[in-house]
Amino acid sequence: MSAKRVAVVLKGYPRLSETFIAQELLALERRGLSLEIWSLRRPTDRARHPMHGQIRAEAAYLPEYLRDAPLRVLRGLGAAFRRRNLPALLALFARDFRRDPTASRLRRLGQALVLARELPADIAHIHVHFLHTPASVARYAALLTARRWSFSAHAKDIWTTPDWELTEKLRDAAWGVTCTRDGLARLDALAPGRTLLAYHGLDLSRFPIPPPHETRDGTDPARPLRLLCVGRLVAKKGHDDLIDALATLPPGLHWQLDLIGGGELRAALEARVGTCGLAERIRFRGALAQPAVIEAMRAADLFVLPTKPAPGGDRDGLPNVLMEAASQALPILATAFAGTPEFITDGTHGVLVPPGDPAVLAAALIRLADDPGLRRRLGEAARARLVRDFSEEAAIALIAGRLRASAGLSSDVAAHESELPACAS
């Protein structure tokens, strides 16, 4: 077996909010790829997913701030002077810095110098998740060490990175994938044909068979409708709209909401809940490992995720929690925004409402609360859609084949891609 390995560059590892990355790393290892993880930040979550413990790759951490490891940075700089590609890197960095003269840009260069020096000789290719700051580090290090690099683009990185930067990174990368047609359209508009579509999907072997869901309709105060929302407490998830919608529900509709996720808006959302008089009905559970999330989905009556555009242009891709909810046949109420309609057809696999409209969201909540039969049909249809069109196999086959070819482990990418089923539409 070849000793060549692939370095995977991440912004932070491990993260509870990035189950799709952990799932991919584990699946690539199971296909025989040997990986090494490089993270720009150390973990901040207290818990870990079980998948993180199953991943064999060791994680190395770059200095998040250059002042934290000055000797590593100086050694990286000294090693760079012995590289023949240093003039090319300095020219590229100068062009970038003229357009983005920030401390963050300097930090990415310093991290890249450390990465270039410390990458083992058997690393034959660099793959990076997210096209914003992690891709800058990967791109600089790849140029300096004369390696090729590739990317997986997801959500915020696609929508908040300037056009000039996306265009040049797309041009320089050997290849890349993204996880929604929505994101693919933006990247193709800047650099046609440089990016492939690869939905994350789910490894369904990790999920239990769906339970029989209750038929609660909220008319009995002793059996309130159990609502669930899972997502980081950030603007693009639309928690504020959900709270405002719940505040307008009729008093005869009895419900409880569990919010799972941590984030910068927790204090503001808790204050909003208090102002609306909903503190006894809404529970903030914080960030949880996947088994606890799935258990909450099995106990819930309805999953709600009202994503919307955030200030500054940030937006979701196709949230993996929608597929996780579908794995448990939990009916879904979401917004017709970003990548969500690529998985859920309104009225067939769930109910979709316009983003940023609490009144319409409230009306949909009332409708679904009143019709347990509809909820059951939608949940079953979403699970069937997941099983048929969104297993992880297609995406992993594509990415593994490309990585093997790029690392010199296989020269026949077409052979891997010819085995793929058609992408879900």
GUPARO-59353 format. One record per residue: x, y, z of N, C-alpha, C in turn. Coordinates in steps of 0.2 Angstrom, whole numbers, padded with zeros to 4 digits, always signed. Atoms other than C-alpha are relative to their C-alpha. Example, Ala and Ser with C-alpha at 12.3 -4.5 7.8 and 13.67 -1.06 7.14 Angstrom:
+0004-0006+0000+0062-0022+0039+0004+0006+0000 -0004-0006-0001+0068-0005+0036-0004+0005+0003 
end
This chain:
+0004-0006+0000+0000+0000+0000+0004+0006+0000 -0004-0006+0000+0006+0017-0004+0000+0004+0007 +0000-0004-0006+0012+0028+0010-0002+0007+0000 +0002-0007+0002+0006+0044+0002-0007+0002+0004 +0006-0002-0004-0007+0054+0013-0002+0007-0003 +0004-0007+0002-0019+0069+0011+0000+0004+0006 +0001-0005-0006-0018+0084+0023-0007+0003-0001 +0007-0003+0000-0036+0090+0027+0001+0007+0004 +0000-0007-0003-0036+0109+0032-0007+0002+0002 +0006-0002-0002-0050+0114+0043+0000+0007+0004 +0000-0006-0004-0055+0131+0052+0000-0002+0007 +0001+0003-0007-0059+0121+0068-0001-0007+0001 +0001+0007-0001-0058+0103+0074+0001-0002+0007 +0007+0001+0002-0068+0095+0081-0005+0005+0002 +0006-0004-0001-0084+0104+0080-0007-0003+0000 +0006+0003+0000-0101+0099+0085-0005+0002-0006 +0004-0003+0005-0109+0110+0072+0002-0003-0007 -0003+0002+0006-0099+0101+0058+0000-0008-0001 +0000+0007+0001-0105+0083+0058+0001-0002-0007 -0001+0002+0007-0104+0083+0039+0007-0001-0001 -0008+0001+0001-0085+0085+0040+0002-0006+0003 -0002+0006-0004-0083+0072+0053-0002-0007-0004 +0003+0005+0004-0094+0060+0043+0004-0002-0006 -0004+0001+0006-0084+0063+0027+0007-0003+0002 -0007+0002-0002-0067+0061+0036+0000-0008+0001 +0001+0007-0002-0073+0044+0043-0001-0004-0006 +0002+0004+0006-0080+0038+0027+0006+0000-0005 -0006+0000+0004-0064+0043+0017+0005-0005+0003 -0005+0005-0003-0053+0033+0030-0003-0007-0002 +0003+0007+0002-0065+0018+0027+0001-0002-0007 -0002+0002+0007-0061+0019+0009+0007-0001-0001 -0007+0001+0000-0043+0017+0013+0005+0006-0001 -0004-0006+0000-0037+0035+0012+0003+0001+0007 -0003-0002-0006-0024+0040+0025+0000+0008+0000 +0001-0008+0000-0027+0058+0031+0004+0002+0006 -0003-0004-0005-0019+0071+0042-0004+0006+0001 +0005-0006-0001-0030+0085+0050+0005+0005+0002 -0003-0006-0002-0023+0102+0051-0006+0006+0002 +0005-0005-0002-0034+0115+0061+0003+0007+0001 -0002-0007-0001-0033+0134+0061-0002+0002+0008 +0002-0001-0007-0041+0133+0079-0001-0006+0004 +0001+0006-0005-0042+0122+0094-0008+0000+0001 +0007+0001-0002-0059+0115+0099-0002+0004+0005 +0003-0004-0005-0071+0126+0109-0006-0004+0003 +0006+0004-0002-0085+0113+0111+0002-0005+0006 -0002+0005-0005-0085+0103+0127-0001-0007-0002 +0002+0007+0001-0093+0088+0120+0003-0002-0007 -0002+0003+0007-0088+0077+0104-0005-0005-0002 +0004+0005+0003-0098+0067+0092+0004-0007+0001 -0004+0006+0000-0094+0048+0093+0004-0001-0006 -0004+0001+0006-0088+0049+0075+0007+0003+0001 -0007-0003-0001-0073+0060+0081+0004-0005+0003 -0004+0005-0003-0067+0046+0092+0001-0006-0005 -0001+0005+0005-0068+0034+0077+0005+0002-0006 -0005-0003+0005-0057+0045+0065+0007-0002+0003 -0006+0002-0002-0040+0038+0065+0005+0006-0001 -0005-0006+0002-0031+0054+0058+0001+0004+0006 -0002-0005-0006-0021+0064+0071-0002+0007-0003 +0001-0007+0001-0025+0082+0072+0005+0004+0003 -0005-0005-0002-0012+0096+0072-0003+0007+0000 +0003-0007-0001-0015+0114+0077+0005+0005-0002 -0004-0006+0002-0008+0129+0068-0001+0005+0006 +0001-0006-0005-0006+0145+0079-0006+0004-0002 +0006-0004+0002-0023+0153+0079+0002+0008+0000 -0002-0007+0000-0014+0170+0083+0008-0001+0000 -0007+0000+0001+0004+0172+0077+0004+0001+0006 -0003-0002-0007+0009+0180+0094+0001-0006+0005 +0000+0006-0004+0005+0163+0102+0006-0005-0001 -0005+0004+0001+0019+0154+0094+0005+0003-0005 -0004-0004+0004+0032+0166+0088+0006-0005-0003 -0006+0004+0002+0046+0152+0087-0002-0004-0006 +0003+0004+0006+0035+0141+0075+0000+0005-0006 +0000-0004+0006+0032+0156+0064+0006+0002-0003 -0007-0002+0003+0050+0161+0063+0003-0006-0003 -0003+0006+0004+0055+0143+0059-0003-0001-0007 +0003+0001+0006+0042+0143+0046+0003+0005-0005 -0003-0005+0004+0049+0159+0039+0007-0002-0003 -0007+0002+0002+0067+0153+0039+0000-0006-0005 +0000+0005+0005+0062+0137+0030-0003+0002-0007 +0003-0003+0006+0052+0147+0017+0006+0003-0004 -0006-0003+0004+0069+0156+0012+0003-0005-0004 -0003+0005+0004+0075+0139+0006-0004-0003-0005 +0005+0003+0005+0060+0136-0005+0001+0004-0007 +0000-0003+0006+0061+0140-0023-0006+0004-0002 +0006-0003+0002+0043+0145-0024-0002+0006+0004 +0001-0006-0004+0045+0159-0011-0002+0006-0004 +0002-0006+0004+0045+0173-0024-0007+0000-0003 +0007+0000+0002+0029+0167-0031-0005+0001+0005 +0004-0001-0006+0021+0166-0014-0001+0007+0002 +0000-0007-0002+0026+0183-0010-0003+0005-0005 +0003-0004+0005+0020+0190-0026-0008-0001+0000 +0007+0002-0001+0003+0181-0023-0003+0004+0006 +0002-0003-0007+0002+0187-0005-0001+0008-0001 +0000-0007+0001+0006+0205-0011-0006+0002-0003 +0007-0001+0003-0009+0205-0023-0006+0000+0004 +0005+0001-0005-0020+0198-0010-0001+0006+0005 -0001-0005-0005-0014+0211+0003-0002+0007-0002 +0002-0007+0003-0017+0226-0008-0008+0000+0000 +0007+0000+0000-0035+0221-0009-0003-0001+0007 +0002+0002-0007-0037+0215+0009+0005+0001+0005 -0005-0002-0005-0025+0224+0020-0002+0000+0007 +0002+0001-0007-0030+0216+0036+0005-0004+0004 -0004+0005-0004-0022+0207+0051-0002-0007-0001 +0002+0007+0002-0032+0192+0046+0004-0003-0006 -0004+0002+0006-0023+0191+0029+0007-0001+0002 -0007+0002-0003-0006+0192+0038+0000-0006+0004 +0000+0006-0004-0011+0179+0050+0000-0007-0004 +0001+0006+0004-0016+0167+0036+0007-0002-0004 -0007+0002+0003+0002+0169+0028+0004-0003+0005 -0004+0003-0006+0010+0166+0045-0002-0008+0001 +0003+0007-0001-0001+0150+0047+0003-0004-0006 -0003+0004+0006+0004+0144+0029+0007-0001+0001 -0007+0002-0001+0022+0146+0033+0001-0005+0005 +0000+0006-0005+0020+0135+0048-0002-0006-0003 +0002+0006+0003+0010+0123+0039+0005-0003-0006 -0004+0002+0005+0022+0122+0024+0006-0003+0003 -0006+0002-0003+0037+0119+0036-0002-0007+0003 +0001+0005-0005+0028+0106+0047-0004-0006-0004 +0003+0005+0004+0019+0096+0033+0005-0006-0001 -0005+0006+0001+0027+0078+0033+0001-0001-0008 -0002+0001+0007+0035+0073+0017-0005-0004-0004 +0005+0005+0004+0022+0059+0013-0006+0003-0001 +0006-0003+0001+0008+0072+0012+0001+0002-0008 -0001-0001+0007+0005+0072-0007-0005+0005-0003 +0005-0004+0002-0010+0083-0008-0003+0003+0006 +0003-0003-0005-0019+0096+0002-0008+0001-0002 +0007-0001+0001-0038+0097+0004-0003+0004+0005 +0002-0005-0005-0047+0111+0013-0008+0000+0000 +0007-0001+0000-0065+0113+0019-0001+0008+0001 +0002-0007+0000-0072+0131+0016+0005+0004-0004 -0004-0004+0005-0066+0143+0003+0003+0007+0003 -0002-0006-0003-0063+0158+0015+0007-0001+0003 -0006+0000-0003-0049+0159+0027+0004-0007+0000 -0004+0006+0000-0044+0140+0028+0003-0001-0007 -0003+0001+0006-0042+0140+0009+0006+0005-0002 -0005-0004+0000-0031+0155+0010+0007-0003+0002 -0006+0004-0003-0019+0145+0021+0002-0006-0004 -0002+0005+0004-0020+0130+0011+0003+0002-0007 -0003-0002+0007-0017+0139-0006+0007+0003+0001 -0007-0002-0001-0002+0148+0001+0005-0005+0001 -0005+0006-0001+0006+0132+0008+0001-0004-0006 +0000+0005+0006+0002+0122-0007+0005+0004-0005 -0005-0003+0005+0011+0135-0018+0007+0000+0002 -0007+0000-0002+0026+0136-0007+0003-0006+0000 -0003+0007+0000+0028+0117-0006-0001-0003-0007 +0001+0003+0006+0024+0114-0024-0005-0006+0000 +0005+0006+0000+0009+0103-0020-0007+0003-0003 +0007-0002+0002-0009+0104-0027-0004+0000+0005 +0005+0000-0005-0024+0108-0017-0007+0000-0003 +0007+0000+0002-0043+0106-0018-0004+0002+0005 +0005-0003-0005-0058+0112-0009-0007-0003+0000 +0007+0001-0001-0075+0108-0002-0003+0007+0003 +0004-0006-0001-0086+0124-0002-0007-0002+0003 +0006+0001-0003-0101+0125+0009-0005+0005+0000 +0006-0005-0001-0111+0140+0014+0003+0007+0001 -0002-0007-0002-0104+0156+0023+0006+0002-0005 -0006-0001+0004-0087+0154+0013-0002+0002-0007 +0002-0002+0007-0097+0155-0004-0003+0007+0000 +0004-0007+0001-0108+0170+0000+0003+0006+0003 -0003-0006-0003-0097+0181+0010+0007+0001-0002 -0007-0001+0003-0080+0179+0001+0000+0005-0006 +0001-0004+0005-0077+0193-0011+0001-0004-0007 +0000+0003+0007-0079+0189-0030+0007-0001-0002 -0007+0001+0003-0061+0192-0034+0004-0006+0003 -0003+0006-0003-0055+0180-0021-0002-0007-0001 +0003+0007+0002-0067+0166-0025+0003-0002-0007 -0002+0001+0007-0062+0168-0044+0007-0003+0000 -0007+0002+0001-0044+0167-0041+0002-0007+0004 -0001+0007-0004-0045+0152-0028-0003-0005-0005 +0002+0005+0004-0056+0143-0040+0004-0002-0006 -0004+0001+0005-0044+0145-0054+0006-0004+0002 -0006+0003-0002-0029+0140-0044-0001-0007+0003 +0001+0007-0002-0037+0124-0036+0000-0005-0005 +0001+0006+0005-0035+0107-0044-0007-0002-0002 +0007+0002+0001-0053+0104-0042-0004+0002+0007 +0004-0001-0006-0067+0107-0029-0007-0003-0001 +0007+0002+0000-0084+0102-0024-0004+0005+0005 +0004-0003-0004-0099+0110-0016-0006-0004+0001 +0005+0005-0002-0114+0103-0007-0007+0002-0002 +0007-0002+0002-0129+0113-0015+0000+0002-0007 +0001-0003+0006-0135+0118-0032+0000+0007+0000 +0000-0007-0001-0137+0135-0025+0007+0003+0000 -0007-0002-0001-0119+0137-0020+0004-0002-0007 -0003+0002+0007-0114+0128-0037-0001+0006-0005 +0002-0005+0005-0123+0141-0047+0004+0007+0001 -0004-0005-0001-0113+0155-0038+0007-0001-0002 -0007+0001+0001-0096+0147-0040+0001-0001-0008 +0000+0001+0007-0100+0142-0058+0000+0007-0004 +0001-0006+0003-0105+0160-0062+0007+0004+0000 -0007-0004+0000-0087+0166-0057+0005-0004-0004 -0005+0004+0003-0077+0151-0064-0004-0006-0002 +0005+0006+0003-0088+0139-0075+0004-0006+0000 -0003+0007+0000-0084+0121-0073+0006-0002+0005 -0006+0001-0005-0071+0122-0059-0003-0004+0006 +0003+0002-0006-0083+0115-0046-0005-0006-0001 +0005+0006+0001-0093+0098-0044-0005+0000+0005 +0005+0001-0005-0109+0095-0035+0001-0007+0004 +0000+0006-0004-0108+0083-0020-0004+0001+0006 +0004-0001-0006-0122+0083-0008+0003-0004+0006 -0003+0003-0006-0116+0078+0010-0004-0007+0001 +0004+0006-0001-0130+0065+0012+0001-0003+0007 -0001+0003-0007-0130+0053+0028+0002-0007-0001 -0001+0007-0001-0123+0037+0033-0005-0003+0004 +0006+0002-0003-0139+0029+0037+0001-0006+0005 -0001+0005-0005-0131+0015+0046+0002+0002+0007 -0001-0003-0007-0127+0027+0061-0006+0002+0003 +0006-0003-0002-0145+0031+0063-0005-0006+0002 +0005+0006-0002-0159+0020+0072-0006+0001-0005 +0006+0000+0004-0175+0015+0063-0005+0005+0004 +0005-0005-0003-0188+0029+0066-0005-0003+0004 +0005+0003-0004-0200+0027+0080-0007+0002-0002 +0007-0002+0002-0219+0028+0079-0001+0007+0004 +0001-0007-0003-0222+0047+0082-0007+0001+0003 +0006-0001-0004-0235+0053+0094-0005+0004-0005 +0006-0003+0004-0252+0060+0087-0002+0007+0004 +0002-0005-0004-0252+0075+0099-0001+0006-0005 +0002-0005+0004-0261+0090+0092+0000+0007+0004 -0001-0006-0004-0258+0103+0106-0007+0002+0003 +0006-0002-0003-0276+0103+0112-0001-0002+0007 +0000+0002-0007-0272+0094+0128+0006+0003+0004 -0005-0004-0003-0262+0105+0140+0005-0005+0004 -0004+0006-0003-0255+0088+0148+0004-0003-0005 -0003+0003+0005-0249+0083+0131+0002+0005-0005 -0002-0005+0004-0241+0098+0123+0003-0002-0007 -0004+0001+0006-0235+0098+0105+0007+0001+0001 -0007+0000-0002-0216+0095+0106+0003+0002-0007 -0003-0003+0005-0207+0106+0094+0008+0000+0001 -0007+0000-0001-0188+0105+0090+0003+0004-0005 -0004-0004+0005-0176+0117+0082+0008-0002+0002 -0007+0001-0001-0157+0112+0080+0004+0004-0005 -0005-0005+0004-0144+0125+0074+0003+0005+0004 -0004-0005-0004-0131+0137+0080-0004+0006+0000 +0004-0006-0002-0138+0152+0088+0003+0006-0004 -0003-0006+0004-0133+0164+0074-0006+0002-0005 +0005-0004+0003-0143+0176+0063-0004-0004-0006 +0003+0003+0005-0145+0165+0048-0005-0006+0001 +0004+0006-0002-0154+0151+0057-0008+0002+0001 +0007-0002-0001-0170+0162+0060-0003-0001+0006 +0004+0001-0006-0173+0159+0078-0004+0005+0002 +0004-0005-0002-0179+0176+0081-0007+0000-0004 +0007+0001+0003-0193+0173+0068-0004-0005+0003 +0003+0005-0003-0197+0157+0076-0003+0002+0007 +0002-0002-0006-0199+0165+0093-0006+0005-0001 +0006-0005+0001-0210+0179+0086-0006-0004-0003 +0006+0004+0002-0221+0166+0077-0003-0003+0006 +0003+0004-0006-0223+0156+0093-0004+0005+0004 +0003-0005-0004-0228+0172+0102-0007+0002-0002 +0006-0002+0003-0243+0174+0091-0005-0006+0000 +0004+0006+0001-0250+0156+0092-0006+0001+0005 +0006-0001-0005-0268+0155+0100+0002-0003+0007 -0001+0002-0007-0268+0152+0119-0003-0007+0000 +0003+0006-0001-0278+0136+0116+0005-0006-0003 -0005+0005+0002-0263+0128+0107+0006-0001+0005 -0006+0001-0005-0251+0120+0119+0006-0003-0003 -0006+0003+0003-0233+0117+0114+0006+0002+0005 -0007-0001-0003-0215+0116+0120+0005+0000-0005 -0005+0000+0005-0200+0120+0110+0007-0001+0004 -0007+0001-0002-0182+0113+0113+0004+0003-0006 -0005-0003+0005-0168+0124+0105+0007-0003+0002 -0007+0003-0001-0152+0114+0103+0005+0004-0005 -0006-0003+0004-0136+0123+0098+0002+0006+0005 -0003-0005-0003-0124+0136+0105+0002+0005-0005 -0002-0006+0004-0119+0153+0098+0000+0007+0003 -0001-0007-0002-0116+0171+0099-0007+0004+0002 +0006-0004-0001-0135+0176+0100-0004-0003+0006 +0004+0003-0006-0140+0165+0115-0003+0005+0005 +0002-0005-0005-0141+0180+0127-0006+0004-0003 +0005-0004+0004-0151+0190+0114-0007-0004-0001 +0006+0004+0002-0163+0176+0110-0004-0002+0007 +0003+0001-0007-0166+0172+0129-0004+0006+0002 +0003-0006-0002-0170+0190+0132-0007+0001-0004 +0005+0000+0004-0182+0189+0117-0006-0004+0002 +0005+0005-0003-0191+0174+0124-0003+0003+0006 +0003-0003-0006-0193+0183+0141-0004+0005-0002 +0004-0005+0002-0200+0198+0133-0007-0002-0003 +0006+0003+0002-0213+0187+0124-0004-0004+0005 +0004+0004-0005-0218+0178+0140+0000-0007-0002 +0000+0007+0002-0212+0161+0133+0005-0004+0004 -0006+0003-0004-0198+0157+0146-0002-0007+0002 +0002+0007-0003-0208+0142+0153-0002-0005-0006 +0001+0004+0006-0211+0135+0135+0006-0002-0004 -0006+0000+0004-0194+0137+0127+0006-0002+0004 -0006+0003-0004-0179+0127+0133+0006+0001-0004 -0007-0001+0003-0161+0132+0128+0004-0006+0002 -0003+0006-0002-0152+0115+0128+0008+0001-0001 -0007+0000+0002-0135+0121+0121+0002-0004-0005 -0002+0004+0005-0124+0112+0109+0001-0007+0003 +0000+0007-0003-0126+0093+0111+0003-0005-0005 -0003+0005+0005-0117+0078+0103-0006-0004-0003 +0005+0002+0004-0126+0069+0090-0005-0005+0003 +0005+0005-0003-0134+0054+0100-0005+0004+0004 +0005-0004-0004-0143+0067+0111-0004+0004-0005 +0004-0004+0005-0149+0077+0096-0005-0005-0003 +0005+0005+0003-0156+0061+0088-0005-0002+0005 +0005+0002-0005-0164+0056+0104-0006+0006+0001 +0005-0005+0000-0173+0073+0104-0004+0000-0006 +0004+0000+0006-0178+0071+0086-0005-0006+0001 +0004+0006-0001-0186+0054+0091-0006+0002+0004 +0005-0002-0005-0196+0062+0105-0004+0006-0003 +0003-0006+0002-0202+0077+0095-0006-0001-0005 +0006+0001+0004-0218+0080+0085+0001+0004-0007 -0001-0004+0006-0211+0093+0072+0006+0003+0001 -0007-0004+0001-0194+0100+0067-0001+0006-0004 +0000-0006+0003-0193+0118+0063+0006+0003-0001 -0006-0003+0001-0179+0127+0055-0001+0006-0005 +0002-0006+0004-0183+0145+0048+0006+0004-0003 -0006-0003+0002-0166+0149+0040-0002+0006-0005 +0001-0006+0004-0165+0166+0031+0007+0003-0001 -0006-0003+0001-0151+0178+0024+0002+0004+0007 -0003-0004-0006-0140+0186+0038+0003+0006-0002 -0003-0006+0002-0134+0203+0038+0008-0001-0002 -0006+0002+0003-0118+0203+0028+0001-0005-0005 +0001+0005+0006-0124+0190+0016+0001-0007+0002 -0001+0007-0002-0121+0174+0026-0007-0003-0001 +0006+0004+0001-0133+0160+0022+0002-0007+0001 -0001+0007-0001-0135+0142+0025+0001-0004-0007 +0000+0004+0006-0131+0128+0012-0007-0005+0001 +0006+0005-0001-0142+0112+0014+0002-0003+0007 -0002+0002-0006-0142+0110+0033-0001-0008+0001 +0000+0007-0001-0138+0092+0038-0005-0002+0005 +0005+0002-0005-0150+0093+0053-0007-0002-0004 +0006+0002+0003-0164+0092+0040+0000-0007-0002 +0000+0007+0002-0158+0075+0034+0000-0004+0006 +0000+0004-0007-0155+0069+0052-0007+0000+0002 +0007+0000-0002-0173+0074+0056-0004-0005-0005 +0003+0004+0005-0179+0065+0040+0002-0007+0002 -0002+0007-0002-0169+0049+0046-0005-0003+0005 +0004+0003-0005-0181+0048+0060-0008+0001-0001 +0007-0001+0002-0197+0052+0050-0003+0006+0003 +0003-0006-0003-0199+0068+0059-0002+0005-0005 +0002-0005+0005-0210+0080+0049+0004+0007+0001 -0004-0006+0000-0201+0096+0044-0004+0006-0002 +0002-0006+0002-0206+0114+0043+0006+0005+0000 -0006-0004+0002-0193+0125+0035-0002+0006-0005 +0001-0005+0005-0190+0140+0024+0002-0002-0007 -0002+0002+0007-0189+0139+0005+0006+0005-0002 -0005-0004+0001-0172+0146+0005+0007-0004+0000 -0006+0003+0001-0154+0142+0000-0001-0007-0002 +0001+0007+0003-0152+0123-0002-0005-0004+0002 +0005+0004-0003-0167+0117+0008-0005-0002-0005 +0005+0002+0005-0179+0116-0007+0004-0006-0005 -0003+0005+0004-0166+0104-0015-0001-0007+0003 +0001+0006-0004-0170+0091-0002-0008+0000+0001 +0007+0000-0002-0188+0096+0003-0004+0003-0005 +0005-0003+0005-0202+0099-0010-0006+0001+0005 +0005-0002-0005-0216+0109-0001-0006-0004-0002 +0006+0004+0001-0231+0098+0002+0001-0007-0001 -0002+0007+0002-0222+0082-0002+0004-0003+0006 -0005+0003-0005-0207+0080+0010+0000+0004+0006 +0001-0004-0006-0212+0094+0022-0004+0006-0002 +0003-0007+0001-0219+0112+0023+0005+0005-0001 -0005-0006+0001-0209+0127+0016-0004+0006+0000 +0003-0007-0001-0213+0145+0020+0005+0005-0002 -0005-0005+0002-0205+0161+0014+0005+0002+0006 -0004-0002-0005-0190+0166+0024-0001+0007+0003 +0001-0007-0003-0191+0181+0036-0007+0002+0001 +0007-0002+0000-0210+0180+0038-0003-0004+0006 +0003+0004-0006-0216+0175+0056-0007-0001+0000 +0007+0001+0000-0234+0177+0052-0002-0006-0004 +0002+0006+0004-0234+0164+0038+0003-0006+0004 -0002+0005-0004-0223+0153+0049-0005-0002+0006 +0005+0001-0005-0236+0154+0063-0006-0004-0003 +0006+0003+0003-0250+0149+0051+0002-0007-0002 -0002+0007+0002-0240+0134+0045+0001-0005+0007 +0000+0003-0007-0237+0129+0064-0007-0002+0002 +0007+0002-0002-0255+0129+0067-0003-0005-0004 +0002+0005+0004-0259+0119+0052+0003-0007+0001 -0003+0006-0002-0247+0106+0056-0001-0003+0007 +0002+0002-0007-0251+0105+0074-0007-0003+0000 +0006+0002+0001-0269+0102+0069-0001-0007-0004 +0001+0006+0005-0266+0087+0057+0006-0005+0001 -0005+0005-0001-0255+0073+0064+0001-0005-0005 -0001+0004+0006-0259+0063+0049+0004+0003-0005 -0004-0004+0004-0252+0076+0038+0008-0001+0002 -0007+0000-0003-0236+0076+0049+0003-0007-0001 -0003+0007+0001-0234+0057+0048+0001-0001-0008 -0001+0001+0007-0236+0057+0029+0006+0004-0003 -0006-0004+0002-0223+0071+0027+0006-0003+0003 -0006+0003-0003-0211+0063+0039+0002-0006-0004 -0002+0006+0003-0212+0046+0030+0003+0002-0007 -0002-0002+0006-0210+0055+0013+0007+0003+0000 -0006-0003-0001-0195+0064+0019+0006-0005+0001 -0004+0006-0001-0187+0048+0025+0002-0004-0007 -0001+0003+0007-0190+0040+0008+0004+0003-0005 -0004-0004+0004-0182+0054-0001+0007+0000+0002 -0007+0001-0002-0167+0053+0010+0003-0006-0002 -0002+0006+0001-0165+0035+0008+0002-0001-0008 -0001+0001+0007-0167+0036-0011+0005+0004-0003 -0004-0005+0004-0157+0051-0016+0005+0003+0004 -0005-0004-0004-0146+0057-0001+0004-0004+0005 -0005+0004-0004-0136+0043+0005+0007+0003-0001 -0007-0003+0001-0117+0048+0007+0004-0003-0005 -0004+0004+0004-0111+0035-0005+0002+0004-0006 -0001-0003+0006-0112+0046-0021+0006+0005+0001 -0005-0005-0001-0102+0061-0013+0007-0003+0002 -0006+0003-0002-0089+0050-0005+0004-0003-0005 -0003+0003+0005-0086+0040-0020+0004+0005-0005 -0003-0005+0004-0083+0056-0030+0006+0003+0003 -0005-0004-0003-0072+0065-0017+0006-0005+0001 -0005+0005-0001-0062+0049-0013+0004-0001-0007 -0003+0001+0007-0059+0046-0032+0005+0006-0002 -0004-0006+0001-0053+0064-0034+0007+0000+0004 -0005+0000-0004-0042+0063-0019+0006-0005-0002 -0005+0005+0002-0034+0047-0024+0004+0002-0006 -0003-0002+0006-0030+0054-0041+0005+0005+0001 -0004-0006-0002-0023+0070-0034+0006-0002+0004 -0006+0002-0004-0012+0061-0022+0004-0005-0003 -0004+0005+0004-0005+0049-0035-0002-0007+0002 +0002+0007-0002-0014+0034-0028-0004-0003-0005 +0004+0003+0005-0025+0032-0043+0000+0005-0006 +0000-0005+0006-0024+0039-0061-0007+0000-0003 +0006+0001+0004-0042+0034-0066-0006+0003+0004 +0006-0003-0003-0054+0047-0059-0006-0002-0003 +0006+0001+0003-0066+0043-0072-0003-0007+0002 +0002+0006-0002-0067+0025-0066-0005+0001+0006 +0004-0001-0006-0073+0031-0049-0007+0004-0001 +0006-0004+0001-0085+0044-0056-0005-0004-0004 +0005+0003+0004-0093+0032-0068-0005-0005+0004 +0004+0004-0004-0100+0022-0054-0005+0004+0004 +0004-0004-0004-0109+0036-0047-0008+0000-0002 +0006-0001+0002-0128+0037-0047-0001+0007-0002 +0002-0007+0001-0136+0053-0054-0001+0004+0006 +0001-0005-0006-0136+0068-0042-0007+0001+0000 +0007-0001-0001-0152+0071-0034-0002+0007-0003 +0002-0006+0003-0162+0085-0042-0005+0004+0004 
end
